[in-house]
């Protein structure tokens, strides 16, 4: 096997592994939907008790920002507390599910 063929083979295996891992993470997050659904109400209770709006994004937007990586031209990945799915936003602000 030539150097280029070997490199291509490794890249394909890595991409396949990435897809498998991402799929498993998505499945696990979704399997915890009942817990994710509780977060907005719990966050509101904390803010009410403390007299703050520190967690307003949790009960206002129902989203948890995960990171600041670039993926398909967007800059954040989120967990949607309602659907318990990973989501992204396109440049126009529309949600999509990667």
Protein Blocks (a to p, Z undefined) as FASTA:
>chain_A
ZZklmmmmmmmmmmmmmmmmmmmmmmmmmmmmmmmmmmmmmmmmmmmmnopaklmmmmmn
opacfblcdeehiabdcddfklopacdddfkopacdZZ
